[in-house]
Every structure is written in C-alpha cells, then in structure tokens.
Amino acid sequence: MHRSPLTPVFSALQLGLHVLVVALTAVVTVQEVISGSHPTVVVVLAALFLGVYFAGGRFRRNLPAARVWLAVLTLIWLGLVTVAPLAVYLVFGLFFLYLHLLPRYWGLVAVTAATVVSVVGFAAHRGWTVAGVIGPLLGALVAVAIGLGYGALFREAAERQRLIDELLATRNTLAEQERTAGKMAERERLAQEIHDTVAQGLSSIQLLLHAVERAAPDHPALEKIRLARETAADSLIETRHLIAELTPAALEGQSLAGALNRIAERAAAPGLDAQVLVEGEPQALPMPIEAALVRITQGAVSNVVRHAQARRMRVTLTYADDAVHLDVVDDGVGIEPAVLAESPSGSFGLTAMRNRVEQQGGTMNVESEPGHTAVTVSFPLEEQSPIPSEQK
C-alpha cells in the first residue's frame, strides 16, 4: 500500500503522547518518593500504569480490545489519584486516548468525567484552589481541541489514502489493459499476415492444381498432382484454424454483438451508464472486419472511460444491406480541436483507429463538442448471408 504523506505527522503525535505520559508519570513518582506518604504504592502503580500503557500497542487494530485496555488504564490512574495528588496530571494523556478510541459523544463524556475526578481528587489532597480547578479544565479544553483537529486530520488522511489506492489500482489496470491490447494487436496482425500470404498462397496453389487436373486428365503424374492439391487443401484448412485461434480474445466463443457487450460491461461504472444496441439483421462479416470493429470499439470506449468524464455512453452496431456501421457516442466533455486534428500533434489513438479503418477499406468520422462526442465507422460489405438465429 502507498505510504501516506501524513504518516510522519501521526508518528510524531504518537511519539509526543508517549513522551508526555512517561514524563508525567516520572514527575508523579519522583515527587511522591521525595515527599509523599505512600512512595512504595505509587512506584508500583506508576510502573503498572506505564506497563499497561505501552502494552496497548498490540491492541491497535482491535478496537473492542483497545477500549477494554483503556478502561484498565483508567482504573490504575484512579488508584494513583487516591494516593498521589500530582497523579491528576496523568489525565492529560488519557484525554487523547478517550477522544481517539471512543465515539465522539462518549469521548467528550469521558473527558468531562475525568476532568471532574481530577479536580475533586486534587482538592481532596490539597484543598480547593483556583489552580486546582483551572489546570485540569484548561488541559481538557486543549486536549479536546487537539483531539478534534487530529480526528479531522486522520479522516482527511484516510480519504486521501483511499483515493491514492484507487489511482494506483486504476493505473495498474490500465497498464494491464495496454499490455493485453498490445498482445491482441500482435495476434491480429499475425492473423492478417497469415491470411494475406500463406492462406491466399495455398488457395491459389489449390486452384492451379485443380486446373491442371482438368486440363490434363491423362497426365502420368495425375495422382501426384491430386495428392499435392489435397495436401494444399488440408494445409489451407489448418491455416484457417490457426487464423481463427489468433482472432481477438473478445471475439472468442461469441458473436460480434456479444464481444461489444463484453467491452461495454467492463467499461460500465457507478458513474457511467454504458449501453450496446444492435440494429438491422446481423450478418456474417469477414474476420478482419469483425476484428477491426472490436479493436475500434475497445479504443473508443477506453477514450471515453479515461478522458470524457461522461455519464452515458452508447455503442450502436448497425447492419445495413451494403455496409456495417459502428457508432460510439458519449455525453462527456468533448475532444480538443488539436486532438481531433489529423496531424502528428493529434491523438495517437484516433490516428491508429483511422489507420485500422482505412486498411479494411472503411471510413471514420469524429464529431465532438461539450456534451456530445460521436465516433462513427463504416465498412462497405458485399452481399452476405444472415447469421442463423442460434448464433446471434
């Protein structure tokens, strides 16, 4: 966990409290040994008080046990007050413990009660004096002021620590997503390279061998030609299986619409309502186009999550007769004109998306203003067959 910048402050306050308790206990003990009437009892109770006080560190993470420890410490203090008048000074250290370990109301009640006990206990030994009343009262007021300030500082530090932890977790998540995106992009690149080279080459070899078979049915090497064609066909099937395995992970085992839903579900958060709409009759799309649509959706949705500060986002996939359209719309703060520019100073993410679209022969448009940003992508299609209902 990230170390809070206020940790040294709390450590210094804790050390100061330890020094205060030890110093006051030493003053009480020395004064009683020099001129008191119960030196042995005071020495034993003072040693017990310090022992119990420093044993409280092991109860730091167990609030019920810490409150029991505080009650025991208070009883020992009351025993000291009955035999040593200066023991009332130890209440100053107890004030901070009451305010820290008890709920605010009960902490103030405990401080008030301890103040009354201090005043009465000192008066029982030395008689009623103005200093005997004002001293504990001022100590209580100072302790309450410091304790309340410490509580506010502690709450602020806890909230800051929570925000830091969330930022670190978000950074780690984004780093993991970037690594995953890099791996998936490389898989897609390999799939496209294999499709455009090996698969196309095997398909051409198969067609040429088939043409030879028809052109020379009496050729003495006909059987070998047929075997070569069948081997090329089998290799083409294996190559297509390999291409399918390199398909983007978001598409594995589900339809394109399912992949987009999965992306939106991952992006949805308490402050962001993400929806996916599918319009038109779903069609079987070429793998490179499906992969491009998934990648573009991932990039656009990632931009919305990281930069748009949007409350609503809608991803719409539209199947037309001659094209497929993708729209990612949000109601965020919009994109700066310099980022929209198709130049080296523009957005690398938007440029990468445009390049991906252009590689597949599509078009991409971005419209943005505060409250409305739309990324629109279109890919022209040849006449396709509708997807069977069980695959939608």
N, C-alpha and C positions, 0 to 999 in steps of 0.2 A: 504493500500500500504506500502511496505517496506520503511523504512526511510533511505535515502542515507547517507553514512558516511561523505559526503562533506557538508551536511546541516549546521552543526555548522560553517563551513568556510564562507558560504554565509550569514548566520545570522550575523557573526562578521563583514563582509564587509558592510552589510546594516547598522548595528549599527554605524560603523565608519563614514559612509556617513552622517547619521543623526547628529552625534556629530559635524562633520565638519561644516555642514550647520548652525546649531544652534550657534556654536562658532563664525563663521564669521559674521553672522547676528548680534550677540551681540556686536562684536567689532565695526562694522559699526555704530550701533545705539548709543553706548556709546560715540564713538569719535564725532559723529555729535551733540549729546546732549551737550557735553563739549565745543566744539569749532566750531561747524558748524553754518551755517546761516539759515538752514531750519530744525530745530530739530523736529517740530511737524509733518511735512510732512514725514520725514524719519521714525519716530516712527510708523506712521500709515502704511506706505508702508512696513516697516520691519515686522510689525505684520501681515499684509495681506500676505506677502511673506511666512512667516512661516505657517500661517493657510492653505494657498493653498498647500504648500509643504506636510504637514502631512495629508491633505485630499486626497492626491494621492494614499494612501494605498487601498482605496476602488476600484480603477480602475486597480488593479494589474493584474486581469485576463481578462481585456478588453483592448486590445492593441489600437484600434482606440480612445477610450475614454482617455486612458493614454497619447496618443500623443496630444490630444486637451488640456489635463491638462498641459502638458509640454509647449505648446505654451502660455497658460495663465501665467504660472510661468515665462517664458522668458519675456513677456511684463511687468510684475511687476518689474523684475530685471532691464529692460531698464529704467523704471521710476525711480528706485533708482539710477542708474548710472548718470542720468541727474542732480540729486540734491546732491549726496554724492560721492566724488571721491573714497573713500575706498570701495564702493559697487562693484567695479570691481572684488574684491576678491571672491565674491559670485559665479563668473563664474566657479570657480574650481569645485564646487558641480554640476553645470549644465553640465559640460563636461561629467561626468559619466552617467548622465541621457540621454544625447544625444546619447552616444555610446551604451547604453543599450536598449533604446526604438526605435531608428531609424535604418533602414538598414545601413550596414557598410559604404557604399559610402556617403549617406546623413548624417550619424552621423559625419563623418570626415569633411564634408562641414559645418555642423552646428558648430563644434568645431572651425574650421578656422574662420568662420564669427564672432563667439562670441569673439575669441581672438582679431580680428581686432577692434571690438567695444570696448573691454576693453582698448586696447592701446590708441585708439582715445579718448575714454571718459576720461581716466585718464589725457591725455595730455591737454584736453580742460579745466580741472580744475587746474592742477599743472604745465602745460607746458611740453615740450618734454624733457625726461630724459632717460638715458640708463637703469636705473632700471625700469622705467615705461614701457619700451619695452620688456626687457628681462624677467621680472617677469611673465607677462601673457603668454609669449611664452614658458618659461620653464614649467609653470603649465600645458599648453596644451599638451606638449610632455609627461610629466609624466602621465597625465590623459589618454592619448591615449595608452601609454604602459601598464598601469594598466588595462584599459578597454579592450584592446585586450587579455591580459592574462586572465582576468575574463571571457571573452567570450569563450575562448578555454577551460577553466576550467568548465564553465557551460555546454558546449556541451559534454565534456567528462563525466560529472556527469549525464546528461540526457541519454547518451548512456549506461552508467553503470546501471542506474535505469531501463532502458528498459530491459537489459539483466537479471537483478535480478528479475524483474516481470515475465519474460518469464520462468526463472528457477523455481520460486515459482509456477507458473501455471502448469509447467510440473510435478513438484513434487506432486502437488495436484491431477493432472490427473492420475499419476502412482499409487498414494495411492488409488484413487477411483477404478482404474482398478484391483489393488490387492484385494481390498475388494470384488469387483464383482466376481473376479476369485475364491476367497475363497467360496463365496456363491454358485457359479455354480459348483465348485468341490464337495461341500457337497450335492447339489441336485443330481449330477451324482452318487455319492457314494450311496445315498439312493435309487436311481433308480436301481442300480446294486444289492443292497442288497435285495430289494423287488423282483426283477426279479429272483434272485438265490434262494430265500427262499419261500416267500409267493406264487408267481406265479407258481413256479415249484411244490410246495406242492399242490396247488389247481388243477393243471393239473394232477398230479398223482392221487389225490382223484377222480377226474372225470373219469379217465381211469379205476381205480379199481371198481368204482360203475357201470360203463358201463359193465365191465367184469362180475360182479355179476348178472346183469340183464340178460345177455346172458346165464350164467351158470345155473341160477335158474328161468326160466320164470314163474313157478307156485308157487314161494315163496309167503307166505301170506303177507309179508311186501314189496312186489314188488313196490306198489305205493309210499311208503315212501322212498324206495331206489331210485326210479326215481326222486322223489322230491328233495332228497339230491343231486343227480347228477346234476339236473338243477340248484339248488342253488349254487353248486360249479362252474358250468359253468358261471352263472351270476356274481359271485364274481370274477372269473378269468377275465371276460371282464372288470369289474370295476377296477381291479388291473392293467390291461394293460393300461387303460386310465390314471390311476394315474402315471404309469411309463412314458407314453408319455408326461404328463404335467411336469414331472421332467427332461425332455430332456434339454440339454444345450440351453440357450436362443438364441445362434447364429443359432441353427437349427430350432427354432420355426417358423412354417409357410413357410419354404423354403427348397429347396434341399440342399444336402451337398455342391455341387458346389456353390450355392448361398451363403451359410454360409462362405465358404472360400473367395469368392469375397468380402463379407462384411468385413471380417477381414483385407483383403488387402487394401480396400478403407480407412478404419480407420487408417491404418499404413502409407498410402501414404502421402508425404510431398513435399514441393518445392525442397528439396534436395534428395528425394528418389523416384525412379520410381518403383512401385510395380505392378506386373502382375500375373494373375492366368490363367493357362492353364489346360484344361481337355482333356485327350486323351483316346481313346477307347470308347466302348459303355457303358454308365452309367448303373449300376446295383443296385438293391435294396439291401442294406447292412444291417446287423443286427444293431440294435440301439446302443449296446455297442461299436461296431467298429466305427460307424459314430461319436459317442460322443468322442471316443479316438482320431480320426483324427482331429476333431475340436479343442480339447484341445492341441494336439501336435502342430497344426498349430499356435494357439494362443501363445504358449510358444516360438516356434522357431521365429515367427515374432517379438515378444516382445524383444527377444535377439538381433535380427538384428537392431531394432529401437534404443535400449538403448546402445548397445556396439559396433556394427560392423562399424559404420561410413560409411555405404555403400551408393552407388549412385543408384544401381539397385538391385532388388530382384525379384525372380520368384518362384511362388508356382505352382507346377505341380501335378495334380491328375491323375493317370493312372489306367484305368480299364483293367486288363488282364483277360484271361479265368479262371485262378485259383487263382488270387491274386489281391489286390488293393495296389497301391504304391503311396506314398506321398514324394515329393522332395521339400525342401525349400533351394534355392541357392541364395547366395549374393556375391557381389564383394568387401566386406569390408576388414578390417584389419586382419581378421582371429582370431582364438581362441588359447590362450596359451596352450602349451602341458600339463601344470599342471591342467588346467581347463578341458581338454579333458579326463584326467585320470579317470578311473572308480574306484575311491577311496574316502575316507572321505574328502580328500582335494580337490576333483574335484568340478565341478559345480553341485549345488543342482538342478538347473533347468533341466540340461541334465539327471541327475540321475532320477528325477521324471518322465521325458519323457520315459526313458528306462523302468522304472518300469511299467508305464502305458501300454507300448507296450507289455511287457512280460506277463502282466496279460491277455491280449487278444490273446496270442499265436503268436505274431508277432516278427519281427526283426527290429533293428535300427542300422544304421551306420552313423558316422560323419566323414567327411573328411574336413580338414581345412589347409589353407596356406594363406599368404597375397595375397589378390585379388580374392580368391575363397574359399568359405565355403559351404558345402552341407550337409544337414541333410536328410537322406533317411530312410523311414519307409515302411515296407511291412507287409501286413496281408494276410495269406492264406484264400481262400474262397471255400466254397462248390459251386456247380453249382447253379447259381442264374438266375432269370428271368430279362430281360432288363426292365428298367424303361420306362413306357409309355411316349410318346413324350411330352404330356402336362405337365408332372411332371419334366422334365429335367430343 
